[in-house]
């Protein structure tokens, strides 16, 4: 029996409790997040009931939707691309690009601290599957706001404002230096000085990250030419390249 659940796309983060459930697939279509699976034991059923669902359905063999407590089909399950939920909503995104070690900060001794200068997030780190599902549905006028870069791992950086409503890490970029929203580095040095410390060129994007288990910093340097204008054709070409790279 195939089951399906319909949620508002803004509630994607609520699906984290299903991240490691085998066989659960996800699709974003017309602002709605759909989940589906071929089986459902008592444990999974209990978790599904905790989701803020708009609709819960049984799917017939020909793709028709039968809402719970009804017998008459209403509507059809959207067509793909469907992705495994653990790929669509990664727990900890891998680095987007090679990470420079903490010592590459030249012994300055920078640490991450809570920032006192609020800024609007203008950079999103997200899995490619989620980005593609949104990009192929988004109107061209919205796509025109963004550029994106994709690593071999599939981790994607989306640049522009306002950011797409997708689950991921939101960062604030200023003068080519990005840090997770709500954080900054201490002691303060200018973005230009920080760029010189890590050896980044003028067009590169530098993402400041913390080193797990320490107070030190490291950074990711993303070449400026890695970013391309967000268009449906660019997204589809990227998907094809990632697929060929995994063969």
N, C-alpha and C positions, 0 to 999 in steps of 0.2 A: 504494500500500500504506500503510495506517495502522498506525503503531507506537504502543506505549504502554509506559510505565515506572511502576512503583509504588515509592514510597519512604515511609519513616517521615516524618511531618509535621515532626519535630524536625530533619530533615536538609535543610530548605528552603534554608538558606544555601549548600549545596553546588551548588545550581542556578545560582549566579551566573555560572559559566563559559558558560552558555547564554543569558545575558540578551539578547544581540544576535542570536541565531539567529532568522531569520524563520520564521514558521509554527508555532513551538512554543507550545502552550497548557498551562495548568495548572488543576488543580481540587483542592481540599482536601475530603476526604470521610471521615468516621469516623476522623479522626486520621491518615489516609494522604494523601500528596501524590501526585497522578497527573500525568504529563506525556504529551502525545500530539503527533503530527505526521503530515503526509501524505506526506512524503518524507524520505529519509535518505541523504546522500552519505557518502563515506569520512571526510571531516573531521568531520561531525556524529556519525557512528557512533563515532569515536574518543573524542569528548567524552562521549558517552552511557556509554561503558564505564567512565569515571572516576567515575560517580555510584554512591553506596552503595545500589544498587537492591535491593529485596525481590523484585521480579519484573520480567521483561522479556517483552513480548508483541507478537504480531501481532494486529490487530483485524479480524475478518471484517466483511463488509458489513452484517450485522445486529447488530453490536456485541458479538459473543462474543469472548472472549480466548483466544488460543492461545499458551501459554508457549513460549519458545525451546526448541528441541530436542524438541518434542512435536508431535503432530498432532491431538490431541483437545481441543476447546474446553473451558475450565474457567472458569466465571464470566462476567460481563459488565462492560464498561466503564461506570463510574458516569455517570449523567446529570448535566447541567450544574447551575449555570452555569459554563462554561469561560471563561477569560480569557487573553489573550496574556501570555506569561511576562514580557515587559518591563513590562507594567502591573501584574501580580501582585507582582513583585519589583523595584520601581524601584531604579535605581542610586543616585541622590541625590534623596531626596524634596524636592520644592519646599517653600518655607515654608508652614506651615499657615495663617497669617494675615498681614496686612501687617506688615512689619518696620520698626521704628523705627531710625533711623540711630544710629551710635555717638555722635554729638554729643548725642543726647538723654539721655545719662547725665550731662549737666550739667558736663562737664569734670572729673569725678571721676578719670578715668584708670584705670578698672578693666580687668583682664586675666584671662584664664582660666588657671588653674594646676591641677596635679594635687591632688585633695583628700585630706586626711588624716582625714576623718570619713566612714567608709563608711556608705552607706545603701542600703536596698532600693529598686530601681526600682519606681515606682508610676504611671508615665506612659509610654505607648508611642506613637511616631510611626510610622505604617504606611500603605501604600497601601489605598484603600478596597476594592479587589477582594479583597485578602487578608483584610481584616477581615470583609467580608460573607460570604465563603466559610466562615470559622470561626464567625461568629455564627449563621448559619442551621442549623449542625450542633450547636452547643453546648447542653447542657442548660440549662433555665431557671434552675436554682439557680446556675449559673456566670455566666450573663448578669447576674444580679441584683447581682453584685459590681462591675459596671462602669458607667460612663457614657462617652459619646463625643461628639466634635465633628468636623465634616467641613467642609473649605474647598471653595470652588468648584473648585479644582484636583483635588480627590479625596483630598488628603492628610488622613489621619484621626488624631486623638488619642484614645487609649483610656486611661481613668483608672480606677485601682482595683488591688487586690492580691488574689491574685497575678495578674500580667499574663498575657494569653493567649500561648501558645507560638508566636508568629509572628515572622518576620524583620522587623526594623525598628530604629529608634533608641530605646534605653531611657533614660529620664530619671528623676531623683529630684526630687520636688516637696516643698517644705517651706514652709509658710505662704504658699502661692500663688506661690512662685518655683521654677521648674524649671530644672535644668541637666543636661547629659548625665552619666550615671552615671560616677563616678570623677573628676569635675572640680568645681571651685568657682571663685569669683571672688576677686581680690586687688587692693587691700587689702580685708579683710573689713568689710562693713557689714551691718547686720541686714536681714532680708527686708523689714521694715516701712519702713526707710529707703530701700532700693532701690526699693520700690514707689512711694514718694513722688518719688524722683528721676526716674522715667520717666513719672510721671503716670497710673499705673494706679489704678483704683478698687478697693475692698475685695474685690469678687467676681471681678475679672479674674484670669486666669492669665498670669503673665509668664514667658516662656521665654527664658533668657539664651543667646545664641549668639555664636560668634566671627565676626569679619569676616575673610573669606578673604584671606590674604597679609599680615595685620597681627596685632598683639597686642591690638587693640581689641575691644570688645564692642558688640553691638547686641542688640535684643530683639524678640520677638514678643509682642504683647498679645492674648490670646484672651478675648473677652467671656465672662463667667460664664454668661450665658444661652445661649451656643452649645452647651453640654453638655446632653445629654438622657440619660435612663435607657436603658440598653441592653436593648432588646427586639427580637424578630424583626420585629415590625411596624414599629418605628422604623427599623430597618436597611433594610427593603424600601422604605419611603416615601422614605428618603434616596436609595436607588439610583434610584428613579423620578425624583426631582427632578434628580439629576445627569445622567441620560439626557436629560431634557427640556431642560436648560440647554445641552447640546451640540448640539442640533438646529439 
